[in-house]
Amino acid sequence: MVRVKVMKAVSTKNDEVAAGIRAELADQGIKALNIISSPGSGKTTLLERTIAHFAPDIRSAVIVGDPFTANDAERLESAGGEAFQLNTEGSCHLTAPMIRAALDEMDISGVRLLFIENIGNLICPTAWDLGESARVTLLSVTEGTDKVDKYRRAFLIAHCVVITKVDLAPSCDFDLEKASADIRTLNSRANVLPLSAKTGDGLDAWYDWVRERLL
């Protein structure tokens, strides 16, 4: 059964706590990935596929941020990852003290990958360091090509940008070439990976990035 902890966002000493988390995870050989996106972009589905792909050789754990429910954590635990739910009671982002509180209650011995599924939006989560090793921003083709320009910081801070649901691009009039170019103009260091977690197209490139960056 997924454990649930209710937390509220407090900004005091966030960066100090984040630095402590990063050092502690590094000492244990754990890499953390902070995943940011709009609601419905496919974060949970991508994590389900990723956890299952690396299991059982690589143990994964997931901290899931959600305003109220534990639905996503239950799905991810079924996929094979230890899941811990952080309910923020409406707060729009996770903070380092929230991650610290979750880690204090989790058994992460033997874990090599820690995924943090942030609250679904492209604004608030971008300003908060959670002690992660890398940040990934997801952009679904259903959101529209213009979101890169509208929510620039979400793409500026990303080490990798995953464009999801590309199987729906023709139906959504999404310009994949333009979106990719806009992302690279904003952030030339970020990998841009189009994929569909539903069909499997592009997933191998994503798995390779996770392996090369984090393992």
QUIWO-V623826 format. One record per residue. OMEGA is omega in radians with two decimals (NA if undefined). Layout:
OMEGA ; OMEGA
This chain:
-3.14 ; 3.05 ; -3.07 ; 3.08 ; 3.13 ; -3.09 ; 3.03 ; -3.09 ; 3.05 ; -3.00 ; -3.05 ; 3.05 ; -3.12 ; -3.07 ; 3.10 ; 3.11 ; 3.14 ; 3.12 ; 3.10 ; 3.10 ; -3.11 ; 3.14 ; -3.14 ; 3.13 ; 3.12 ; 3.12 ; -3.11 ; 3.13 ; -3.11 ; 3.04 ; -3.10 ; -3.12 ; 3.13 ; -3.05 ; -3.05 ; 3.09 ; 2.99 ; 3.05 ; 3.06 ; -3.10 ; 3.13 ; 3.14 ; -3.04 ; 3.12 ; 3.12 ; 3.12 ; 3.07 ; -3.12 ; -3.08 ; 3.12 ; -3.14 ; -3.12 ; -3.06 ; 3.12 ; -0.03 ; -3.06 ; -3.11 ; -3.10 ; -3.13 ; 2.99 ; -3.09 ; 2.94 ; -3.04 ; 3.07 ; 3.13 ; 3.13 ; -3.06 ; -2.94 ; 3.05 ; -3.05 ; -3.08 ; 3.14 ; 3.12 ; 3.10 ; -3.08 ; 3.07 ; 3.09 ; 3.14 ; 3.08 ; 3.12 ; 3.02 ; -3.06 ; 3.07 ; -3.07 ; 2.99 ; 3.08 ; -3.03 ; -3.14 ; 3.04 ; 3.11 ; -2.96 ; -3.13 ; 3.00 ; 3.09 ; 3.12 ; 3.08 ; 3.06 ; 3.12 ; 3.10 ; -3.14 ; 3.12 ; -3.12 ; 3.13 ; -3.12 ; -3.10 ; 2.97 ; -3.08 ; 3.08 ; -3.12 ; 3.11 ; 3.07 ; 3.11 ; 3.05 ; 3.11 ; 3.06 ; 3.10 ; -3.04 ; 3.09 ; -3.04 ; 2.86 ; -3.03 ; -3.11 ; -3.01 ; -3.07 ; -3.04 ; -3.05 ; -3.01 ; 3.04 ; -3.13 ; -3.09 ; -3.07 ; 3.04 ; -3.12 ; 3.10 ; 3.08 ; 3.05 ; 3.07 ; 3.03 ; 3.10 ; 3.12 ; 3.13 ; -3.12 ; 3.14 ; -3.10 ; -3.04 ; -3.08 ; 3.10 ; -3.13 ; -3.09 ; -3.06 ; -2.97 ; -3.04 ; -3.14 ; -3.13 ; 3.11 ; -3.05 ; -3.04 ; 2.96 ; 3.11 ; 3.04 ; 3.13 ; 3.07 ; -2.98 ; 3.08 ; -3.08 ; 3.07 ; -3.14 ; -3.04 ; -3.14 ; -3.12 ; -3.08 ; -3.11 ; -3.12 ; -3.13 ; -3.08 ; -3.13 ; -3.14 ; -3.14 ; 3.13 ; 3.13 ; 3.13 ; 3.12 ; -3.11 ; 3.07 ; 3.11 ; -2.98 ; -3.06 ; -3.12 ; -3.05 ; 2.95 ; 3.10 ; -3.03 ; 3.03 ; 3.12 ; 3.00 ; 3.11 ; -3.14 ; -3.09 ; -3.10 ; 3.13 ; 3.09 ; -3.09 ; -3.13 ; 3.11 ; 3.08 ; 3.11 ; 3.13 ; -3.14 ; 3.12 ; -3.11 ; -3.09 ; -3.09 ; -2.94 ; -3.03 ; NA
